[in-house]
Amino acid sequence: MDSHIQMLLSQQELAKRWGRSESAISLASAVGVGPRYVKVDGAIKYPVEDIQRYERACLFFDPAEVAFQSVSTARTSA
């Protein structure tokens, strides 16, 4: 057996993590949106690693914030 045991979250746990309803998580899974999942005894479970990968892929960067950081960095290095 693999020494690395992967942590799995239920749909209810993922809904709580994201502040969404369980039905929204279920619908997203049904249409193929969201992190990858596995079925364990008929229940959908989400590997935490895949949840984190999906969350990183969904990160939004505000162009104004990036420009501000660039200007601030330029001022401090001058």
C-alpha positions in Angstrom: 0.0 0.0 0.0 1.2 3.5 -0.8 2.7 5.3 2.2 1.2 8.5 1.1 -2.5 8.6 2.0 -4.4 11.2 0.1 -6.8 13.4 2.0 -10.3 13.4 0.4 -13.1 15.9 1.0 -16.8 15.2 0.6 -19.2 17.4 -1.4 -20.5 18.8 1.9 -16.9 19.6 3.1 -16.0 21.3 -0.3 -19.3 23.3 -0.2 -18.4 24.5 3.3 -14.8 25.4 2.2 -16.1 27.4 -0.8 -19.1 28.9 0.9 -21.4 27.3 -1.7 -24.4 25.0 -1.5 -24.0 21.3 -1.7 -26.3 21.3 -4.8 -24.1 23.8 -6.5 -21.0 21.6 -6.0 -23.0 18.5 -7.2 -24.2 20.3 -10.3 -20.7 21.6 -11.1 -19.4 18.0 -10.8 -22.2 16.7 -13.0 -21.3 19.1 -15.9 -17.6 18.6 -15.6 -16.7 21.9 -13.9 -14.5 22.1 -10.8 -11.7 19.9 -9.4 -11.3 16.2 -10.3 -13.1 13.8 -8.1 -13.2 10.1 -7.3 -16.2 7.9 -6.4 -15.7 5.9 -3.2 -18.6 3.5 -2.5 -20.9 5.6 -4.7 -19.9 8.9 -2.9 -18.1 11.6 -4.7 -14.8 12.6 -3.0 -12.4 15.4 -3.9 -8.6 14.9 -3.4 -7.4 18.0 -1.5 -4.4 18.2 -3.9 -6.8 18.6 -6.9 -8.9 21.1 -5.0 -5.8 23.2 -4.3 -4.7 22.9 -7.9 -8.1 24.0 -9.2 -8.2 27.0 -6.7 -4.7 28.1 -7.9 -5.9 27.9 -11.5 -8.9 30.1 -10.7 -6.8 32.9 -9.0 -7.7 36.3 -10.4 -5.1 39.1 -10.5 -6.3 42.6 -10.8 -4.2 44.4 -13.5 -4.4 47.7 -11.5 -3.0 45.9 -8.4 -0.1 44.4 -10.5 0.7 47.8 -11.9 0.7 49.4 -8.5 3.1 46.7 -7.2 5.4 47.3 -10.1 5.4 51.0 -9.5 6.0 50.5 -5.7 8.8 48.1 -6.4 10.4 50.5 -8.9 10.3 53.3 -6.4 11.9 51.3 -3.6 14.7 50.0 -5.8 15.6 53.5 -7.2 
